[in-house]
């Protein structure tokens, strides 16, 4: 296959002053995540929640659970106690927070150093493009994606099963979800209301060879936009679970999870287990606290499930980025994540830094391998990416593989 020239980026004015990050404090817990016994039907689940003084905020059929908020006159703790008193209830957890990690503001390097063949500090994308430029379907669970961004819109998945009539025709939990799904509001496409998700999506699949903006690792694919976090970059476990369910139903075999939280959930792990049963790989950001994740885990990256691939961030000098979490047991490999140029909301472009930016490179690489090897499963893909990366002294003892992604070697 002939190599096509990647689009020029020198003429683009990348906005360094518009780095997306969570604003304000993490919101307090206002809902409970309630999981029921397997033999408890949906109607009975909702009846138990109502009888306990709760209001159903979200139905999570994937794991037989509900997000339940207390009705007026009932406190969260009263609701918890009443739910736990039912012999049909298996678990009750706070509907804990997830959020995009704060993005460090590190001054500039040239556009898209991460994919260029320069000083061998990149993922060797041009070499990989000798083999292929298209990828399998990827779900981006994030703040959404700008669905009409000129560098993304041709690569967005379209849901043809929901005609837009005010009903959930395809029974996927979201009403009128034409271009991905908004599980925060429960209706509408996965439209970005923050910017972070659009940046992540561009790293995966900004349209290549179109003489516009930048290029993603995948020049063509279908990106399933799933909005699981609000305009402040905050979300909850229940929305994460709903997003996983949506991605599975949309047929994605790779989920990009560029978010995290310091506490884990058994019910979320059940959802990840269901994704594993469906052959879905979850590529997750290791976190941006500079911590050892073996001791201070960040979830979902730190869940030990076999379909989780945890990603640290390197910089333009092939060093572990100063902000990146690491872990010889909990973090699988690294990819460039420091000062990465990509698409941004309002049809803009921006630099951002974080393991949130490293993760989509690995997710895109996984999708490229799945497109090339249709018989492979997530285990084959994970093993290949860990094995074929470039070994770095800076990553020795810092990740499971000690390597930084190299997509050219992975495809070879």
C-alpha positions, 0 to 999 in steps of 0.5 A, spaced: 500 500 500 502 506 498 504 511 503 499 517 503 502 524 505 499 526 512 496 533 513 500 539 514 499 542 521 504 548 521 499 553 518 494 551 524 494 556 530 493 551 536 490 554 542 495 553 548 490 557 553 484 553 552 486 547 556 480 543 558 480 540 565 475 540 571 473 546 574 471 547 581 471 542 587 468 534 586 461 535 587 458 531 593 455 524 592 447 525 591 445 518 589 447 511 591 449 505 586 444 499 588 445 492 585 440 487 586 440 479 586 440 476 579 433 473 580 430 480 581 426 483 575 426 490 573 420 492 575 421 489 582 428 493 582 424 499 581 419 498 586 424 496 592 427 503 590 421 507 591 419 503 597 425 505 600 424 513 599 428 513 592 427 516 585 430 512 580 435 516 576 438 511 571 437 504 569 443 499 569 441 493 566 448 491 564 449 489 571 442 489 574 443 495 578 440 502 579 442 509 580 437 511 586 437 518 589 433 520 595 426 523 594 424 529 598 424 528 606 429 522 605 436 522 607 442 519 603 443 515 609 436 513 610 435 511 603 442 506 604 439 503 610 432 501 607 435 498 601 440 494 605 435 491 609 432 488 603 434 481 601 433 482 594 439 487 594 446 485 593 450 491 594 449 499 595 455 503 594 455 511 593 455 513 586 462 515 586 466 520 582 470 520 576 473 525 572 478 527 567 485 528 570 487 536 571 492 537 565 499 540 566 500 546 562 507 544 560 510 549 555 511 547 547 514 542 543 512 542 535 506 539 533 504 532 533 511 530 535 508 523 538 507 520 531 513 523 527 519 519 526 524 524 529 529 522 534 526 515 535 521 518 541 515 517 537 510 511 536 512 511 528 506 512 525 508 513 518 511 507 518 505 503 520 501 507 515 505 503 510 500 497 512 494 501 513 490 507 515 483 504 518 481 501 524 476 498 528 470 501 531 472 505 538 468 508 543 470 514 547 467 515 554 468 522 555 465 529 555 462 527 548 465 529 542 463 535 537 459 531 532 460 537 527 468 538 528 470 538 520 476 534 522 472 529 525 465 528 523 466 523 517 469 519 522 463 519 527 459 513 528 452 514 526 446 510 529 441 509 524 436 505 529 434 511 532 430 516 527 429 521 532 422 521 535 422 522 542 423 515 544 428 510 545 427 505 539 433 501 540 433 500 547 440 502 548 438 507 554 438 514 550 433 517 547 434 520 540 442 518 540 443 519 532 451 520 533 453 517 539 449 517 546 449 522 552 448 518 558 448 524 562 442 527 560 439 520 557 437 523 551 441 526 544 447 525 541 454 524 545 455 532 543 461 535 547 460 540 552 467 541 555 472 540 550 476 534 553 473 528 549 473 532 542 481 532 544 481 525 545 477 523 539 482 527 535 488 523 537 484 517 535 481 519 529 482 526 526 481 525 519 487 523 515 489 526 508 484 531 508 488 537 508 485 540 514 488 540 521 491 534 524 491 527 523 489 521 528 493 515 528 486 512 525 485 516 518 478 512 518 474 509 523 467 509 526 468 513 533 462 512 538 461 518 542 459 517 549 458 522 554 459 520 561 461 526 564 458 533 564 460 540 562 465 541 568 469 534 566 465 530 572 461 524 572 459 518 576 460 510 576 453 509 574 454 514 568 460 510 567 457 503 567 451 506 562 457 508 557 460 501 557 453 498 556 452 503 550 459 502 547 457 494 547 451 495 544 454 499 539 459 494 537 465 497 539 471 492 541 475 498 544 473 503 549 477 509 551 477 511 558 481 517 559 478 519 566 479 516 573 478 516 580 481 514 586 476 509 589 474 503 585 467 500 585 465 492 585 459 494 581 463 497 575 468 491 575 462 487 574 460 492 568 468 491 566 467 483 566 461 484 562 465 488 557 470 482 557 465 477 556 463 481 549 471 481 547 471 488 549 478 492 551 478 497 555 484 502 555 484 506 561 489 512 563 493 511 569 492 518 572 496 525 572 498 525 580 505 523 579 503 517 584 505 509 584 499 506 582 501 500 585 500 503 592 495 509 590 491 506 584 487 510 580 481 507 577 479 504 572 486 503 570 488 499 576 482 494 576 486 487 575 481 485 569 484 482 563 481 486 559 484 493 562 490 496 559 493 501 563 497 507 560 502 512 562 505 518 559 511 520 556 514 526 553 518 529 547 524 526 550 522 519 551 522 520 559 516 519 563 512 525 564 513 528 570 505 528 572 504 521 570 502 515 574 506 509 574 507 502 577 511 496 575 504 492 576 498 496 575 501 500 569 502 496 562 505 501 558 506 508 556 505 513 550 506 520 548 502 524 552 505 531 554 503 537 550 499 533 544 496 537 539 489 535 537 482 537 535 478 541 540 471 543 541 468 549 537 472 547 531 478 549 534 485 545 535 489 545 542 495 542 546 493 538 552 497 534 556 496 528 561 495 520 561 488 522 558 492 524 551 497 518 551 491 513 552 487 514 545 494 513 542 494 506 545 486 505 544 487 507 536 493 502 536 489 496 538 483 498 533 488 498 528 491 491 530 483 489 530 482 491 523 488 488 521 487 481 525 480 480 525 481 473 529 484 476 534 481 478 541 483 483 546 488 478 550 492 478 543 492 485 542 494 487 549 500 482 549 502 485 542 502 492 544 506 490 550 511 486 547 513 490 541 513 497 544 520 501 544 524 499 551 526 505 555 530 506 560 526 511 563 520 506 564 524 500 567 521 498 573 515 503 572 510 499 567 509 492 566 512 492 560 518 497 561 516 500 554 513 506 550 508 504 544 510 503 537 505 502 532 509 500 526 513 494 530 506 492 533 503 491 525 510 488 523 
